[in-house]
Amino acid sequence: MHSQAHRLEDRSRVHVAVDLSGLDIHTVAQQGVTENVSARGARVVTSKPWHPNDHVTVRSLLGSLRSRARVVYCQPLGKDSFAIGLELFVSVGEWTMPQVASRNLA
């Protein structure tokens, strides 16, 4: 029987490169790309699997977001591709940099 959990908040489709590092010094850091994000979570595609309940540090490479997170799930997507669901804790910053208003130079 498959039941679908409902999220408390909507996710936005945002594709941002992130750096994921485990809290264990023996875990090698890796990069991934978000598929969608919210204030409390993200879905990230990576090249290596993570285990549910792993604790990681997330850093947005295009913005200022930094957060501790817990891996909620890890789904294989194909050869060397995995989708992980992250529950974010104590996030600081934004996923992307705010767009700078362009100036008219005339």
Contacts in CASP RR format, 6 or more apart in sequence:
PFRMAT RR
TARGET T0000
AUTHOR 0000-0000-0000
METHOD contacts of the structure
MODEL  1
MHSQAHRLEDRSRVHVAVDLSGLDIHTVAQQGVTENVSARGARVVTSKPW
HPNDHVTVRSLLGSLRSRARVVYCQPLGKDSFAIGLELFVSVGEWTMPQV
ASRNLA
7 38 0 8 1.000
8 40 0 8 1.000
9 38 0 8 1.000
9 39 0 8 1.000
9 40 0 8 1.000
10 38 0 8 1.000
11 36 0 8 1.000
11 37 0 8 1.000
11 38 0 8 1.000
11 41 0 8 1.000
11 43 0 8 1.000
12 36 0 8 1.000
12 37 0 8 1.000
12 38 0 8 1.000
13 35 0 8 1.000
13 36 0 8 1.000
14 34 0 8 1.000
14 36 0 8 1.000
14 37 0 8 1.000
14 95 0 8 1.000
14 96 0 8 1.000
15 33 0 8 1.000
15 34 0 8 1.000
15 35 0 8 1.000
16 33 0 8 1.000
16 34 0 8 1.000
16 37 0 8 1.000
16 60 0 8 1.000
16 61 0 8 1.000
16 62 0 8 1.000
16 63 0 8 1.000
16 95 0 8 1.000
16 96 0 8 1.000
17 31 0 8 1.000
17 32 0 8 1.000
17 33 0 8 1.000
17 60 0 8 1.000
17 61 0 8 1.000
17 62 0 8 1.000
18 31 0 8 1.000
18 32 0 8 1.000
18 33 0 8 1.000
18 34 0 8 1.000
18 42 0 8 1.000
18 44 0 8 1.000
18 58 0 8 1.000
18 59 0 8 1.000
18 60 0 8 1.000
18 61 0 8 1.000
19 29 0 8 1.000
19 30 0 8 1.000
19 31 0 8 1.000
19 32 0 8 1.000
19 58 0 8 1.000
19 59 0 8 1.000
19 61 0 8 1.000
20 29 0 8 1.000
20 30 0 8 1.000
20 31 0 8 1.000
20 32 0 8 1.000
20 44 0 8 1.000
20 46 0 8 1.000
20 50 0 8 1.000
20 56 0 8 1.000
20 57 0 8 1.000
20 58 0 8 1.000
21 27 0 8 1.000
21 29 0 8 1.000
21 30 0 8 1.000
21 56 0 8 1.000
21 57 0 8 1.000
21 59 0 8 1.000
22 29 0 8 1.000
22 54 0 8 1.000
22 55 0 8 1.000
22 56 0 8 1.000
22 57 0 8 1.000
23 55 0 8 1.000
23 56 0 8 1.000
23 57 0 8 1.000
23 68 0 8 1.000
27 54 0 8 1.000
30 46 0 8 1.000
30 47 0 8 1.000
30 48 0 8 1.000
31 46 0 8 1.000
31 61 0 8 1.000
32 44 0 8 1.000
32 45 0 8 1.000
32 46 0 8 1.000
32 47 0 8 1.000
33 44 0 8 1.000
33 45 0 8 1.000
34 42 0 8 1.000
34 43 0 8 1.000
34 44 0 8 1.000
34 45 0 8 1.000
34 95 0 8 1.000
35 43 0 8 1.000
35 44 0 8 1.000
35 45 0 8 1.000
35 83 0 8 1.000
36 42 0 8 1.000
36 43 0 8 1.000
37 43 0 8 1.000
37 95 0 8 1.000
39 88 0 8 1.000
39 91 0 8 1.000
40 87 0 8 1.000
40 88 0 8 1.000
41 69 0 8 1.000
41 85 0 8 1.000
41 86 0 8 1.000
41 87 0 8 1.000
41 88 0 8 1.000
42 58 0 8 1.000
42 69 0 8 1.000
42 85 0 8 1.000
42 86 0 8 1.000
42 88 0 8 1.000
43 83 0 8 1.000
43 84 0 8 1.000
43 85 0 8 1.000
43 86 0 8 1.000
44 58 0 8 1.000
44 83 0 8 1.000
44 84 0 8 1.000
44 85 0 8 1.000
44 86 0 8 1.000
45 77 0 8 1.000
45 81 0 8 1.000
45 82 0 8 1.000
45 83 0 8 1.000
45 84 0 8 1.000
46 81 0 8 1.000
46 82 0 8 1.000
46 84 0 8 1.000
47 80 0 8 1.000
47 81 0 8 1.000
47 82 0 8 1.000
48 80 0 8 1.000
48 82 0 8 1.000
49 74 0 8 1.000
49 76 0 8 1.000
49 82 0 8 1.000
49 84 0 8 1.000
50 56 0 8 1.000
50 71 0 8 1.000
50 74 0 8 1.000
50 82 0 8 1.000
50 84 0 8 1.000
51 71 0 8 1.000
51 74 0 8 1.000
52 71 0 8 1.000
52 72 0 8 1.000
52 73 0 8 1.000
52 74 0 8 1.000
53 70 0 8 1.000
53 71 0 8 1.000
54 70 0 8 1.000
54 71 0 8 1.000
55 68 0 8 1.000
55 69 0 8 1.000
55 70 0 8 1.000
55 71 0 8 1.000
56 68 0 8 1.000
56 69 0 8 1.000
56 70 0 8 1.000
56 71 0 8 1.000
56 86 0 8 1.000
57 66 0 8 1.000
57 67 0 8 1.000
57 68 0 8 1.000
57 69 0 8 1.000
58 65 0 8 1.000
58 66 0 8 1.000
58 67 0 8 1.000
58 68 0 8 1.000
58 69 0 8 1.000
58 86 0 8 1.000
58 88 0 8 1.000
59 65 0 8 1.000
59 66 0 8 1.000
60 66 0 8 1.000
60 94 0 8 1.000
60 95 0 8 1.000
60 96 0 8 1.000
62 95 0 8 1.000
62 96 0 8 1.000
62 97 0 8 1.000
63 93 0 8 1.000
63 94 0 8 1.000
63 95 0 8 1.000
63 96 0 8 1.000
63 97 0 8 1.000
64 92 0 8 1.000
64 93 0 8 1.000
64 94 0 8 1.000
64 97 0 8 1.000
65 91 0 8 1.000
65 92 0 8 1.000
65 93 0 8 1.000
65 94 0 8 1.000
65 95 0 8 1.000
66 91 0 8 1.000
66 92 0 8 1.000
66 93 0 8 1.000
67 88 0 8 1.000
67 89 0 8 1.000
67 90 0 8 1.000
67 91 0 8 1.000
67 92 0 8 1.000
68 88 0 8 1.000
68 89 0 8 1.000
68 90 0 8 1.000
69 86 0 8 1.000
69 87 0 8 1.000
69 88 0 8 1.000
69 89 0 8 1.000
70 86 0 8 1.000
70 87 0 8 1.000
70 89 0 8 1.000
71 84 0 8 1.000
71 85 0 8 1.000
71 86 0 8 1.000
72 84 0 8 1.000
72 85 0 8 1.000
72 86 0 8 1.000
72 87 0 8 1.000
73 84 0 8 1.000
73 85 0 8 1.000
74 82 0 8 1.000
74 83 0 8 1.000
74 84 0 8 1.000
74 85 0 8 1.000
75 82 0 8 1.000
75 83 0 8 1.000
75 84 0 8 1.000
76 82 0 8 1.000
77 83 0 8 1.000
END
